[in-house]
Amino acid sequence: MRELTLPGRLILLPGLGSTPAVFDHQRKAFGDRLETPAFIPHEQGESVAAYAQRWARQLSRPNDDRPLFIGGVSFGGMLAQEMAMHLDPKPRAVLLISTTREPDKVTGIMQLAELLGRAVPTGSVNKSLPLMKLAFAMREGLDDDDKGRLMQGARDVDPAMTKWASGVAVGWPGFKAPSDYPPVHQVHSKKDWVIKAPSGDVPNVELVDGSEHLLHMTQPTTVNRFLFEHVLEHCPEADVEFPDIEDPHTTAQRRATLEGAPAGTPLV
């Protein structure tokens, strides 16, 4: 995939128990204009909102006049919504992937992860978490490279942070944007088994067929187009044309599904 030049900063936050390595397909598309920071350590008893405010202070660049955008996947999307209120400069838009704005969309699998997080000793999290990520990878048909990134990230994350995040993610009350909040755009699978698709009254949602929770890895072309399209939408001053985004990546699951399919069948 050729690199796409973003007219500003784009910050993407990973999901629970993951590292920035899961954004490999986005990094290949957007280069160094894409920022994928690792989670900072949490503080005892901290809420999602308090954590997000503290992290936003670290990522703010008051003297940087480039357009700023923030987004995230799953738990990272919850944080991105909270952080957008505290970043300086204020983001032009919030871009959400496989996450929720509502309090009642977390499924049983995420609640199970929270229970396991409480039951598993901190020192054992990085032994059990890769097994959970392997189950995710196999269910969603990740290829070997993406499977390796997902599992290595589960070994590398801070186990105490993961235990804290698993609890606060399940109990997160959703996000009600204030009147002066930036525009929000969301891409979500209709078949997401971790965080259910948004209800019909949630605005600016693009629902995707043929994938599940890990859209940024299983459908990188769709996600990269979504990100680039909405960055350009909110940068009218940028002299950038929207290109045809091509990506040869496809998962093992979709290769198997498409085996023998007619010529020209889309791979994403």
N, C-alpha and C positions, 0 to 999 in steps of 0.2 A: 504494500500500500504506500502511495506517495504521501509525503508529509503535508498536512494542512496547516496553513498559517493562521493562528488565532489572533484576532486584534485585541489582545489584552491577556489578563491572567485568568486561568481556569483552575480552581482548586477542587479536587475530587477526593472524597473520604471513603476508605474501605469499610466493609461490613464487619460484623462481630467475629472475632477470632481470626481475622485476616490481616495481611500486610499490604503495602502498596504494590507488591509484585502482581496482584490480581488485575492491575490495570495495564498489563503489558501491551495489549492490543490498542488501548487508547494512547499509550505513550508512543507507540510506533506511528500512530496517526498524527499526533499533535506536537511531538518533540518537546523541547524544553519550555514551551509556553504552558504546558500542563504541569501543575504542582500536585503531587500525591504524598502529603505528609503522613508520617507514622503517628499513631496514637501517642499522646503524652500520658504520663502516669496520672492516675486519678487520686483524689484526696478522700480520706475516710468520710463516709456518709454523704458524699457529694451527689447531687441530682444531675440529670441530663442537662438541664438548663444552666446550672452553675458550672459544670464541666465545660460546656460549649462556650460560655462567656469567657472563661479563663483561657481556653485554647484560641478563641478569636483574637484576644489581645496579642497573643504571640504571632499570629499570622497577619495581623494588620500592618499596613505600610502607608501611613498617612500622607507621605510625600510622593507616593507613586500615583501618577494621574492616569495610568492606563485603566481601561474598563475592567472591572472585576466581576467574576462569576464564581459561584460556589455550588457544589452538588455532592451527592454521595449515594452509595449503594446500601440498602437495608438499614442497619443501625447507623451507618455513616450518613444516610439521608435524614434520619431523625436529628442527628447532631447538626447537619448543614442548615436545617430550618431554624434551629435555635441560634446558631452562630451568625446567621445573616443579619440579625438585629444589632450585632455588636462589632461587626467588621468595619474598619476604616481604611479606605473609602467604602461606602455602602455598595453592596453588589447590585449589579443591574438586573440580575435574575437568579433564581434558585432552580437548579436542574436535578430532578430526583429520578433515581433508577431503582426499581424493585423495593420500594419502601412505602411508608404510609404517612398521611397527614392526620389520620383518624385514630382514635384510641382502641378500636375493637377489631382490628384487622390481623393481629398476631395469631397464628394458628397453633395447634397443639404441639407441633414439632419444635417451635421456638420456646414454648412453655416447658417442654421436656428438657430442652437444653438448659433452661434456667434451673430446673430441679437438679439436673446432673451437675451443674456448676456449683450448686450449694453442697451437694453430697461429695463431690470429688475433692480431695485435699489439694491445696494450691500447688504443691510440688508435683502432683500427678496430672495437672491439666494438660501439659504439653505432651503427655503420653496418650491421653484419651482423646483429645481434640482432633489429632490427625485422623483417627479412625472415623470420627463423625464427618470430617471433611471428605474422606474417601467415599463414604456412603452418599454424600451430596454429589461428588464427581461422577460416581457410577450411575446414579439416578438420572443425572442430567447429560450423561454421555460426553463428558469432557475428553478431549484427546490427551495423549500422554504428557505433553508439555504443560497444558493448563492444569491437569491433575497434579503434576509435580509442583507447580507454583502454589496451588491451593494448600497442599499438604505441608510443604516447606514453611509456608507462612504460619500454619497452625503450630508448627514446632518452634517458630521464632518469636511469637507474640509473648507479651508479658502475661503470665498466668494470673496474677492478681488482678490486672486490668480486665482480663477476659471474664473472670468470675464476677467482678463488679458490674461490668457492662451487661452480662446475661440477665442480671436481676433488674437493672433499671430499664432495660429495653422492653421487657415484658410489662412493667408497670408504668411505662411512659403514657401520659394522659392525652397524647395527640398535640397538635399545634394549631392554635387559632391566630392567624396573622393579624397584626394591627393594621390600621387604615393606611399607614405610610410604608407598608412592607413591599419589597420588590415583587415583580411577577414570578409566579411559580409554574414550572412545566414538569410533567411527569411521564415516564415511559414504564410500562408494567405489563407482565405477561398475564393473559387471561387465565392461565393454569398455574399461577404461582402457588406453591404448596407450603411456603414459609410465611409469607405475608399476603393475605388475600387481596385481590384486585380492588381498586377504589369503588365506592358506591357511585351511583349515577349522577349524584348532585355535586361531585367533586370536579371543578373545572380544569381545563387544560391537561387532559390525560390522553396519552396515545397507548392503546391496548394492542398487544402483539400476540400473534398466534405462533404455535410451533416451538415454544420454549417454556422454561419455568422460572426459577428464581435468579439464576446466574446469567442474566441477559448480557452483561458486559463481556462475558467470556464465550457464551454460546452463540450470540448474535452481535458480534462487535460492529459489523457494518451498520446495523440498525441503530445501535447506541451511538456510534460515532457521528452518524448523520443527524440524529436527534440533538446531540450536543452542539455540533457545528451550526446547524440550522438556527437554533435558538440564540446562540451567541451572536450570529450575524443579525438576527431579528432585532436585537437590542443594542446593536452598534450601527445605527444608520449612517454614521459618519465614515465608517470603514469602507475603503475602496477595494472590496474583495467580492469576487463572484462565487456563487455556490457551485462547487464542482460536482462531477459525477464521482461518487465515492465507491471504489471497487476494493474488494477484499477477498482473496481466495480462501480465507479460513473457513472451515466448516468442521463440525464435531464428528467424532466417530459414529455417534448415534445417528446423525443426519446423513452421513455417508451411507450407512446401512439402509436407512429409510429410502434414500434416493437411488440406491443401486438398481439399475435397469430402468430408471425413470426416463421419459422422453427427453431428447436433446433440448437444451434451453431451460430446463427446470431450474428455478432459482435455488441457490445453495444457502441463502440467508433469509 
